[in-house]
């Protein structure tokens, strides 16, 4: 009976300590946000709307387009590399 009461008291004290530490950390977070003006930022400091809000003047698609000639050259080079590999190691 005494062990159960001691255990319950230990859990209660641990909970109080954890709650106090959470409050301290939240106060520190609030202080940092006030200092750096991040109150409007979302989780992990990301700007709302993602990267698009930071570079609104840029095109949303940054992917380069490859010409059909470029694709053909890459394909031929890959075929040459694989042919050389197969010639050296044998076809499996």
Number of C-alpha atoms within 10 A of each C-alpha: 6 7 8 9 10 11 12 12 12 12 12 12 12 12 12 12 12 12 12 12 12 12 12 12 12 12 12 12 14 14 13 13 15 11 10 8 11 15 14 11 12 12 8 6 11 12 15 13 9 10 11 13 11 11 10 9 8 10 9 10 6 7 7 6 7 8 9 9 9 11 11 11 12 12 12 12 12 12 12 12 12 12 14 12 12 12 10 9 9 9 8 4
